[in-house]
Amino acid sequence: MGQRTFWTAALTGVLAGTAHAAPPATLSADQLDWQPWGEDRPADALCRGRYVMPAYRIGAGQTPSQVRSSSDSAGYGSSGETILNGDVVLRRGNQQVEAPQVSVNQDRTNAHVSGPLAWRANGALVRGDSADIALNSDAAQVDSAHYVFHSQHSRGDAQSLARLKDGRYQLREASFTTCDPQSSLWRLIGSNVVLDRENGYGTATNARLEIEDIPVFYWPWLSFPLDDRRHTGALWPLISYGSSDGLDYSQPIYLNLAPNYDATLTPRYIQNRGAMLGGEFRYLFGTDKGAIAGAYLGSDEGGDNPGGDDSHKDQDRWYINYTHSGRFSERTRYDLKYGAASDGDYFDDFGQSFDEIDTDYLERLARLDYQGDVWHLQGRARGFQKMDYPLADDDKPFYELPALLAQARWDQSSGTYEEWNSTATYFWRDIDRNDVPLRESATGSRIHFAPAVGYRGDNSWGFFEPRAELWYSQYDLDYGNRNEASLDGRDESPSVAAPVLSVDSGLIFERDFSAFDSRWRQTLEPRLYYAYVPERDQDDMPVFDTNPQSYSWNRLWSPYRFTGSDRIGDVNKLSYGVSSRFLEDATGRERLKLSLGQSRYFDDREVNDNDPSKNYDDPNSQYYYNDHREYSPAVAQVDWQLTRRWSARYAMLYDTERGRTEQNSTYLRYRDPGGSIVNLGYRWEVQGFDPAGDSKDRLGYNRNEYDLSFAWKATAGVSLIGRYLYDETNSRALEKLAGVQFNDCCYGVEVAWREWIDDDDSANTIVDDETKRGIFLRFIFKGLGGIGQDPDPYFSEAVPGYQPGTF
């Protein structure tokens, strides 16, 4: 597959062939109510100052319609008009006019103002050469106008400005910008501009966008926002170019259909593939909300891939993704999801963001969930489309059609409790059963019960919890009439039952001490745990939703060796450990926690998931060793809150029998209240140590990785983001990410570049790994919207702790 480099930019449009008058030159900042920041400048201020409307010079009348005035002199004209001269101030309600001369007609309905004048109304300032103002309405007409809207931080100039009776502003040969005074970074110029502040949008005809006084885009007609409210119109296009696809142009069109639902249509042209239509519809009805998105390309032309893969050429390419969530009551909610694509390469070929390109699964789900005080009931149907191509039958996930869950817990004041846990599930997948091993060809139903009783005694000095559970699974299987099933003697209705017994206990010791000029409290918390599950023959059991669990601190205190309900692993172990916490006496805040623990096995583990790729019978394999070792890895953990901003975490799993580290991880984190983040990490893992997951997804080499990621607010206007993940075992970078945002009062620029390794769903080898690259460029003209794809969704995954909107 050809690699694509993404970039977006504004198109330089063809300007109007007929020249039209330009707006008048702008005024100086001090004439526009502009006040530069001084020592009181906020740390997060992006603008160099702010617009501040001065106090009214005279008081308001007794009624909103009363007109009050002051002047150096007054007289009457030949037609009975009143003529005010000198320092004239005229006020009606929240309108005020300042000028050297004002003439008020005999009926006191209109005033003619000779400038230079300043007219203020509803948080707006307009300066001009002359004006006609209605005294019985809000209408006004100003010639050679210069305007400021204080709250929107916007301004402009116009040959003429009219405030209409409905409150809108109509401007001729006018400009509009949100940039600070004296800045010409960008401005919109139109021959006829209408600003509707009440509804939050403006329109312009014969409009052009200028950047540093250079025209870069032309529209015959344009609608643009004045605030954050939604409005129907064309959004900025997304443009990319790649060696395979050629020019890729998307033009989203937003439809503000109603306050509670909207839509976006996105026609897209891909030079070497064809025309595509995409769209999204979103809605909100009470507690219910949802969205449906999709795209369709008829007869893919395949792209320009000389000697490359053209397996999708002449095929229809599409995807659809629907999500909905809602509530029937406070305790009952439901969720619907349906995602599907024409093929597993869809997002590799047509993804327009890092987040889309990394899509691994599309989920299908219908779920009804009730959460009561005692009972938790759930019914669901769920499946996934795995986004791989080609996708072998044995890699396809199972569908739950359906799954019914019932759980309950009853607690008594004495400390005793009872639990009911049960599921009934039908598993199915769309495969040719003759193309997969016999053990993977089964579909069918499973009923699982796990009732339990126990006692939990909690005191300030410790706890004690014995627990007994009956684990039971019953199947009704279908092997698709494969003869091997009967020849192999496979039971189509197998069942397994086993007791799960455990005793958990711990003590808590405390002491107070002084250190570093502070009072501290230290705890010492030894813990002892015993679990017993007898061996049961489960070789005929399918594996629908089960995986071996990885070693961890929590697994020391659990009787379960597998996730899911297809296997109950035999175990006879004693786990022992100790933790110590250091707490600030004044605040109670935990500053340091140290933990160390291990399990002693009294019997080998005989039950496994029957996966032949794991070599359970090979004495030289890691899987055989895990099932026959006498001791689990010793688990050590350190959580250290160094300061309010710096924290560290260390975890190690150490093989005391072989004297080697099997897994460890070290992290150092910085969190700033302003949003800055730094993560430093190191991970090591012995090949084959983690038994979970498909064999193709497990590393075929020792993991030895360094990870650096950050999102740093260098200044109020400059932010940086990046990640570097390095695989030392294979001397290669697994991911490189670099982004920068320049943020000003009236604009923003985001640039993000990424290079990463795609393991092609076979992490145990690097021979088929593919290097991919992407560049995303986004311009934001504040007050006009953004150009380009927002890279924010992927950053949350790449940089732990990153919050969208802080970059």
N, C-alpha and C positions, 0 to 999 in steps of 0.2 A: 504494500500500500504506500502510495506517495505521501510524503510528509507535507503538512500544511503549515504555513506561517501566517498567523492572523494579525491584521492591523486594521484600525478604523480611522477615518479622517473625514473632515468636512469636504464636500464636493465644491469646487469652484464653479458657480453657475454662470450662465450667459446673462449679462446684465441687460436691462431694458434698452432697446435701441433708441428710444426717444428720451432725451435728457429732460430732467425736471429740476425744479428749484431745490436748493439745499436748505436745511434748517439754518437759522442764524447761529453765529458763533456763541459758544457757551459763556456764561458769566464766570467771574472769579468765585472761589469757594466761599469767601466771607459774605457774598451776596446771596448765598443759597442756604443760609442757616447752618452752615457747616462749622463744626467745632473739632479741631484735631485733638487727639488724646494727649494728655500730659502725663503727670506722674500717676494719675488715677486710671491709666489704661489697664483693663482686665488682662490677665495672663493669656486667655484664650481668644482675645480679640483678633479678628482677621482684617477688619477695616482700619484705616489710619485715623479715623475719627467717627463722628456720628452727627446726624442731623438733629438739631434741637430747636423746637419752635419756641420763640420768645413769648412772654406773657402779653396779653392784650393791653393796648395802651389806654383804652378807655373801657369803662364798665358796660355791661350789657343793659339793654332796656328792660322795662318792667314786663314786657311781653316779647315773645320771639319775633314778632313783626315790627316792633318799634325800632326806628332808626335814630341813632345818636351820632353826634359829630362834634369835632373840635377843629378849629382852624385859626390862622393868624388874622384873617379878615373875611368878611362875607358881604355879599351884595346881590342885587337882582338884575337879571338881563331883560332885554326888550320884550321877550315872550313870557315873562313872569317866572323864569327859572331862577333858582338860587345858585349863586356862584360863590364857591368857597376857595380861598387862595392862601398861599403860604404853606405851613406844615399842616396839611389836611389829614384828618383821620375820621373815617366813616365806619360805623359798626351797626350791623343788623344781625341779631342772634349770634351765631358763631362765625360770621363773616366779618372781615375787617379789611378796609382799603386805606392805603397810605399813598399820598401823591401831592404834588405841588398845586394842583388845581382839580376841582371836582364841580361839575355842573349837574344840579338835580332839577328835573323837569317840574312844571307847575303842579302836576298831579301826584308828585312824590312816588312815581312808579319806576323810574329809570334814572340812572346816573351815568354821565359821560365823564371819563377820567382821562386827564392829560398827564402823561408820564414824564419821567420814569416813575412807575407805580409798583406797589407790592400789594397783592390781594391774597388773603388767607381764608381758607374755608375747609373745615372737616379734615384737619391734619395735612393740608396741602398748601404750598406756597407757589404763587405764580407772579413773576415779574414781567413787565412788558412796557411798550412805548405808549400805548393808549388802550382804553377798554370801555365797553358799554356793559353796565351791570344792572340787572333787574332788582328792584327793591321789594317786589311782592312775590318773588320766587328765588330759586337758587341759580337761575340762568345767568350767564355772563359770556362776553366775547372779548378776548385780549389779543392784540396785535403784537407781532415780534415777541413771542412769549418764551419764558424760561420757567420750567416747573420742577417742583420737588414734592414727592410723596414721602413723608417722614417715616411712617411705620414700615413701608415696603422697601425703604432704602433705595429708591429709584428716582431718576431725574431725566430731563430731556429738554429739547428746544424745538420750537415750532414757528413757522411763519404766522400762524394764527391758532388760537386755542379757544374753543367754545365749551363752556359748561352747560350741558343741556338740562332741561327741566327735570328729567328723570335721574339726574346725578351723574350721567356718563360724561366723559371728556372727549370731544372730537377735535383732532389736530390736523392741520394741513402742512404738508412738507415738514415732517416732524421726525425727531429722533427719540429713542428710548434706550436706557441702560441702567444697570444697577451698580456700575463702577463708581468709585469715589470721584469727586470733582477733580477736574484737570487730567483724569485718566481717559485715554481713548483706546483701551484694550479691546473692547467691543461695543458696538452700538447698533441698534436696529433702526433703519431709516425707511419711512414710507410716505407716499404722497397723501394718503388718507389714513390716519391712525385713530382708532376709537378705544378708549380705556374704560372698562367697566369695573371699577373698584369694588362695587357691591357684590358682583358675581365672580370676581377674581380672575378676569381674563381680558385680553386685548386683541384687536384685529388690526391688520394693516394690508393695504393694497399697494401694488407696485413696490414691493418691499425688498430691501437688500440688507445683508449682514456685513458689517465692516469690522475688520480686526486691524487695529492700529491704522485706521483710516483707509485700509485697502479692502475693496469689495471682494467677498469670497463666496457669497451665495445670493441667489435671487429667487423670489416667489411672486407670482402674480397676485396671490392672496395668501395671508398667513394669519393663523390664530395662535396666540401664545399666552402662557399663564402669568398672572401677576402675584400669585401666592401658591400655596400647596394644594389648593382644590383641584379636582380632576375635571378635564374638559375634553370633548371630542376633537380629534385632529390627528394629523400625521406627526409621528414621533421622528426623532433623528434616525437616519438610516445606519445600518451596520454593514461595513464593507470589509472584505478580506480578499487576499490573493494567495494562491498556492500553485506550485508547479503542476499538481495533478488536476485541481479543480478550475484553475484560471480565476477569473474575476467572480467574486461571490458577493451579491448585493441583496440586502434584505431591507424592506421598507415597512416597518410596523405602522399600523393605523389604529389609533385608540378610539373606542366608542364608549362614551359615558352614557350608558343607556338609562340608568336610574341611580338613585343614591345607594341602593343596595346590590346592584349588579352592573357589570361592565364587560367589555370584550376588547380583544386586540386581534386584528387580522394582519398577517405578515406575508405578503407576496415576496418571493425570493427567487432570484435568478442566479444560477450557477453555470458559468460559461461552458464547462465541459461535461455537465450532467443534465441540464435542462431547467425547466421552470417548476417551482415548488410553491405550494400554498400552505401556510401554517396559521395557527390561531389559538387563542385562549379565551375562555369564558369563565368569569368568577362571579360568585353570588354569596349573599348573606341574608338569611331569613330567620330572624329571632336567634335561637341558639344553634341553628343549622348553618353551615358554611361549606363551600366546596368550589372546585375548579375543574374544568376539563380543557386539556390542551392536546394538540396534535399537529401533524403535518403530512403532506402527501406529495410525492413526486412520481409522475407517470413515466414509465419506460426510461429508466436511468441510462444515460449515454455512457456511463462507465468511467469517465474521467480520462485524463491523458497519462497512462501508465505503461510506457513502452516496456514490454517484457514482464509486466507486473500482473497482479491478480485482477481479472475482470469478471469474476464469478457472478456479479450482480448486474452485469450489463443487460439492458433491455427488460429488466425486472421493474415492477412497481415497488417503490420504497416508501415506507410510511411508519408512523408511530402514533399512539394515542395514550394519554395518561389522565385518568379521572380520579379525583379524591373528594370525599364528602365525610363530614363528621357532624353529629348532632346529638341531642338529648331528648328522650321521652319524659324524663323526670330528673331530679337531682341525683338519683341513684342509678338511673338506667341511661346508657349512652350507646350509640351505634356508630360504626365506621364502615365506609365503602371505599375500595380502591380497585382500580383496574388499569394495568399498564401492559401494553403489548407493542411490539415492533415487527416489521416485516422480516427482519433477520438480525443476527447478533452483531453485525458490523455497522448497524445504523448510526449509532452515536460516534463511532470511530470516524465515519465518513461525513456526518452532517452535524456533529456537535459544534456549538458556537461558543462554548465556554469551557474552562477547565473542569467545572462540575459536571457538565453533560458528558464530556469525553470520558470521564472516569466512571460512568454508570455501569455497574456490574449486574444488577438485577432490576427487573420491573415486577412489582408486586401486584397480585390480585387478591382481594380480601373483601369479605362481607362478615361483619362481626357485630353481635349484640351482647352487651355486657351489663350485668347487674351487680352492684356492690352494696350489700346490706351490712348490718351490724354483725351478723353471724355468717350469712351465706354469701359466697361469691359465685355467680352463675354466668356462664359464657357459652355462646354458640357461635361458631365461625366456619367459614369456608375460605381456604387460603391456598395460594400457590405462587410460583415465581417463574418468570421467564429469565433464564440465564443468558446474559448478553455476550455469548461467545459464538464464533463461527470458524469452522464448522463445529457443531455441538453433537458429540457422541451420545448415544442413548444412555450409557451408564453415567454420564455427567448430568443428566436431567434431574432436577429436584422432584420430590414427591409433592402431590397436591393433597390437602386435607379436605375431603368432600363428604361430610362435614367433620368438625370436631366439636364435641360437647363436653363442657367442663363444669364440675360442681365441687366446690370447696367450702368447708365450714370449720369454725373453731368455737369451742365453748370453754370459757375460763371460769374457774371457781375461786372464791376468795381464799380458799385454803392453799392455792398454788397448783392444784391439779388442773389438767386440761384434756380435752378430747378434740381430735381432728378428723375430718372426713375429706379425703382427696380422691377424686375420680375423674376419668376422661373416657370418652368413647369416640373413636376416630376411624374414618374410612380413608385409606391411603391409595392413591392412584397416580400413575404417570403415563404419558403418551409415548410409548416406545414399542419397538418390535422386540418381543420377548425372546426371540431366537437369536438376537444380536448381543445379548448380555449374558454373563454367567448365570447359572441356575439360581444361585443364592440371591441375585439381584432382580430376578424376573417376577418375584411375588408381588401381588397387590392384595388388598383386602382390608378387613376391619380388625381393630384392636380395642379391647375393653381393659382398662387399667384401674385398679383400686389400691389405695394406700391409706387405710384408716390407721390412726395412731392414738395412743394415750401417753400421758407423761405428767411429770410434776416439776414445777420450777419454783425453787426456793431462793429468793433474792434478799440479801441483807447488805448493810453497809460494809460488812467485812468479807462478803463472798457470795457465791451462788452454788446450787446443786441441782442438776437436772437429769434424772433417769427418763428414758423414753423407749417405748416399744411400738413398732410399726409392722403391719402385715403388708408386704409388697406382692401384688398379684397382677399378672397380665394374661389375657386370653385372646387368641387369634382365630380368625376364619380366613384362610388364605386361598388365593387362586394363582396357579402357576401357568395359566394360559394353555392348558392341555399339553404341556411339554412332557414327553415320555420319560425324560430323565427324572422327573419328580417322583413318579411311581417306582421307577427302577432304583432310585436312590433311597427309597423308603421314607421319603419326607412326609411328615405328619402335616396335613393341611389344617388341623385345628389344635396346634400346640398350646400349651399353657405352662406357666411357671408361677410358683408361690414360694416365698421365703420370708422369714422374720428378719427384721432390721432392728437390732438392739444396740443401745448406746447409753453411756453415762458420761455426763459432762460436769465438771466441777472446777471451781477456782476460788482463790483467796485474795484479799486485797489488804495490803499493809501500807500504812502512811506514816510519813515523818516530816516534820518541819525543819528547815535549816536556812542559813543565811549564806549568800554568795553574790559576788559582783554588786555589793551594796544594795541588795534586794532580798526580800523574804520569799522563800520558795516552799513548795510542797512536793514531795516525791512519793510516788507509789511503787510498790513491788507486788506484782500480780502473777503468782504461779498458777498454772492451769494443767489439769490432768483430764484426759478424755479416752474412753474405751469404746470400741465399736466392734460388733460381731455380726457378720452376714454369712450363712453357710453357702457352700458351693451348690449350684443347681446347673444341670445340663441344659444349655440353651443353644446348642449347635444348630438346631432346626429353626431357630427364631430369626425372622428377618431383621433388617436394620433400616427402619424408616426414618427416624428422627434422632438417632443416637450417635454420640461420639465419646471417646474416652476423654476424661477431664484432665486438664493440665495440672501439674503440681503447683501449689500455691500455699500461702499462709492459711487461707480459709479451708482448703481441702484437708488440712491436718485435723480439723474439727468437724469433719463430715464423714458419714458412713458410705457415701456414694462415690463410685469410681467412674460413672458414666452420666452424661446428660441424657434427657429424654427418658422414655419408658420401655425401650426394647431390651435393655440389659440391666440386671441387678448383679453387680459385681461382688464376688465373694471377698470378704475381708475379715481379718482377725488382727486387730492392731491396738496398740496403746500409744497415744500421742501425749507428749509432754512439752511444756514450754513455759516461758516467763516473759512478762512485759514490765517495763518501768516507764512511768510518765513523770515529767517535770512540769509543774504548773506554777505560774506567777501567783503568789499569794494575794496580791492586791486586786488582780483582775480575774483570776481563775483561768486565764488563757493558757492552753497547752503549748509549750515551747519545744519540747523534745519528747519523743517516744521511741523506745528501744524494745525490740521483740526478737526472741529466739525460740525456735521449736523444731521438733522432729517426731516422726512416727516409728515405732518398732513393730515390724510384722512378725507374727508367730506362725504364719502359714504362707506358702506361695499362693499367688493369685492365678486361678485356672480359667476363669471366665474372660473371654475377649470378644471382639466384634467380628471375628472370623474373616478379616480382611487379609487375603493372601499376600498382598503387597507389603505387609508390615513384618513378615518373617518372624511370627511369634515362636516358631519351633527351631529357629536358628540360634544356637547358644552364643553366637558372635554378634547378634543384632541387639540394638538398644531396646527393642520391644520385649525380647526374651529377658533381658537383664532387669527391666522395670518390673516384670511379673515375678521375678525370683529373688530380688534383692531383699535383704533382711531389714534394711533401714531405708526410709524415705530420704530424700535430700534434706539436709538441715536447712531450715528457712530462717534467714536473718533479715530484719527490716529496721530501717532507721527513718523516722520522719522528724525533721528539724526545721522549726520556724525561726530562722536566724534573726530576722528583724520583721517589722510589719510588711516589708516589701520582698525580702529575700527568703526563700525556703529551699530545702534540699530533701531528697528522698533517695534511699539506697535499699535495694533488695537483692539478696543473693541466695541461690540454691546450691548447696555444696554437698558433694558425694563423700561421706565420711568413710565409706568402704574402699573406694578407689583413690581417695585423696585428691579430688579435682573439682573445680567449679563447673557446674553444669549449666548454670544460667545466672546472670546478674544484670542489673540495670542501675544506672546512676543518673539522677536528674538534679539540676540546679535551675531554679525558677525565680524570675523577678516580675513582680506585678506592681505597677504604679497606678494610683487612683485616677490619673489622667488618661489611662488607656495603654500606656507603653508596657510591652511584654518582652521578656527574653527567656528562652528555654535552651538549656544545654543538656544533652543526653548522651549516654553510652549504653549499648546493649550487646550482650554476649550470650550465645546459646550453642551448646554442643549439637552437632548434626543428629537429627532424629530424636532429640530429647522430648519435644512436644508431640504427643501422639494424636492430637486432635486433628480433625479435618480430613479431606481427601488427600490421598498420597501425592497427587500432582501439586497440591498447595503447600506441601511441607518442604522446607529447605533441604537441598541435597548437599549442603556444605555447612561448616560452622558459621553461625551468624556473628559478625564482628562489625558493628555499625556505630558511627558517630552522627549525632543529629544536633544541628544548630538551627533555631528558628527565632524570629523576633518580629515585633511590630512596634516601631519606635516613633514617637511624636517628637521629632527633633526641635521644631519650633511650632508656634501656633499655625503656621502656613505650610510646613513641610513635614511629611510623614514618610517613613520607610518601612517596608516589609520584606522579609526574605526567609529562605530556608535552604540549608545545605545538608543533605543526607548522604553519607559516604559509606560504602561497602568496602571495608579494608581487606576482607578475604579475597575479593576479586579485583581489588584496586580500581574501583569505578565509583562514580557518583550516581546514586539511585535517583536523586532529585535535586534540581537547582531551581530556586524560585527567587526572583528579585522584582520588587515593585516600588514605585515612588509616587507620591501624590503631592502636587503643588496646589495649595489652596489659598485663594485670595478672597477679598470681599465680593468680587463679581465673577470669579471663574474658578474652575478646578481642572487639573489635568492628572489623570491616573495612567500610569504605564506599568504593565505587569508582563514579565517574561518567565517562561517555565521550560525546563528541559527535564525529562524523566524517562525512566526505564519501564517499559510495559513487559511483564513477564509472560504474557500470552497464556495465563492460567497453567503454567508449568514451572512453579518456583523451584523445583528440585534440579533444574538445569538452567544454564544461562545461554545455551547455544541458540535458542529461538527468541531470545530477548530482543526487543526493538526499542530504539531511542526515538522519542517523540519530542516535538518542540511546539511552542505556541507563544505568540506575542499579542497582548491586548492593549489597545490604546483608547482612552476615553476622555473626551472633552466635556466639561460642564460649564455652560454659560448660565450663571445663576439668574433666574428670571425667564430663561428660555428653555431650560432642560439640558439633557446630556446627549452627547454623541458617542456611541460605542457600547460595548458589552461590559456590564458591571462584574468585575472579578470577585466581589465580596464573598459569594457563597462558598467558594473553594477555600478561601483564606481561613475560615473557621476550622476546617479539617487539617490544613497544613500547619497552622500555628496554634497549638493548644492555648486556650485562654483568650483567643482573639474574639472580640465582639463586633459583629457587622455594624458599620456606621462610625467606628472609632478611627478608621484609617483615613 
